[in-house]
Each structure stands twice: as structure tokens, then as C-alpha cells.
Amino acid sequence: MLKQLAINSNTYHGFSLEEAAKGASQAGFTQIELSAVKDHTAHVLPEMSSKQLREIKELLQEYNMQCIGIGAHSNVIKAEGIDNLLKSIDLAVEFNCPYIITATGNSHHDSDTIEDERVLAENVEPVIQKCEKLNKTLVLETHGNNYATGVALKKLAASLNNRVKINYDTANVIFYGNTMPYEDLEASADCVAFIHLKDKRGAFNEWNFPAIGDGYLDFRKIFRILKNVNYSGPISVEIEFTPAGPANLDEVNEAVKRSYTYLSRLLE
């Protein structure tokens, strides 16, 4: 599973993509999930010019980083969210990666209530059709007000299309759903195609996501569950610190390096 590891560039929120690629590469990572969230971490965006996208590809090549997914969090119950997802599929084509990652609501402070899943299904249908046409997989993240657990997302995905899978965030299920990931992951693992590997400290609703191994999650147990279902998708490491954020770039790089070292020892 060591070869499945990637860095989520959102870990470098507030820093440049070059700083992310360089720091992650020096830590040992060779794969990256590019954050494409306009109002949060915009390391890549659909409206970028051909020249900008070419420069990003050259940057990734310079640091021996392969893109494995586009993190394009969009509110799927709003027209602008669907429009953003449709355009972000083109980014997945541009960077030759198979996954489009989104939640169902806003990337932060997701308070919208989805009362009728039929509306959601109608909204995402053109996204699913485009994914089908271009052979991409739409993965919905355990996140926010409506689908905080793998079990909830598994039911939703089953009602949509086989092209739709789960992006399982190991700490979001605690933060948003007050649910530990073990039984929930076991119950939904057959529908999981992407992982956000995130650790947790503090109370369930406390924003505290440290370096992997610095929190209280039992990653041996998590990897055992994944191995039992022969999970072969990306494992994207995400560190979101506390509301104060990291003090500087060195703190981020150190946390990324510590996470990779911990996971290397655990997985080897």
C-alpha cells in the first residue's frame, strides 16, 4: 500500500503548488492530489490558461510528482457547483488522472440540507454522463451536513450510478458524523475508490487534524480493513492542522515528512 500514497495539496493551504510539490517530494511522496477549490486552495483551476496548465505539468515533472486526482469540492445542489465539476473533469483529462473528488455541499461550513435526493441526482447526472464519456470516476467525500459517513454515501452512490464511488475521509467521519471510522469503513469499503487519510485530535467537533501518527486514529486497523477488501485506489494524505494553521512552511514540511516516515514504517 506504500505505492498508493499521495499527498493532498490542500495540506499546503496558503502556500504555492511549487512549495507543496517540493516539500512532498523531499518527504518521499511521488503522487499528488491537486486541490482545485477556488475559495480555499486553488493550486489548479479550470479557468487557467493552457500556458498555466503546461507550467503546472512541468512543475510536477520537475519534482517527479504524478497527479492522481483533482480535488474540486463543489456544492452539487447549486448550478455553479455542477458547472465547476463539469469543467474540472477537463482538468482530470489534462492531467491524465482518473478521479474527480467532491463533497455534496460547500467545502467549508456546509450547512445546506438536502431534503430530496432526486434533485441531487438530477443535478449530478450531466457530471456522471461526462465521467462516463471520458472514463473518469466521481468520488463523493464523507463530509458536511448531509453525508458524513461511508454508510450514508454508499446508499447515495448505489442510487446514482456505478461511476460514482466514495472518497473516504478517515477524520471527517468523526468531525462531521461523530463516528469512528472502523465499523463505518468496514461497512462501506466495497464502494470506496479513494481515501483521504487524515488523523484526529481532540473532541469529535474540534478542528484538529495533525500529522499522521500524531493523533488517536488506529491506522493499523484502518489498513487491515482496506487490505481485507483488496483496496487498490489512492491513499491521499491530508493534514489540516488547527484553526490557527501552521506557523510557517517548515512546520508543514515537517508534518508531511513525519507522516510519510510513520506510514512507511507501518506499511513496510
Buried (B, 14 or more C-beta within 10 A) or exposed (E): BEEBBBBBBBBBBEBEBBBBBBBBBEBBBBBBBBBBBBEBBBBBBBEBEEEEBEBBBEBBEEBEBBBBBBBBBBBBBBEEBBBBBBBBBBBBBBBEBBBBBBBBBBBEEBEBEBEEBEEBBEBBEEBBEBBBEEEBBBBBBBBBBBBBBBBBBBBBBEEBBEBBBBBBBBBBBBBBBEBBBBEBBBBBBEBBBBBBBBBBBBEBEEBBBBBBBBBEBEBEBBBEBBEEBEBEBBBBBBBBBEEEEBEEBEBBBBBBBBBBBBBEEBBE
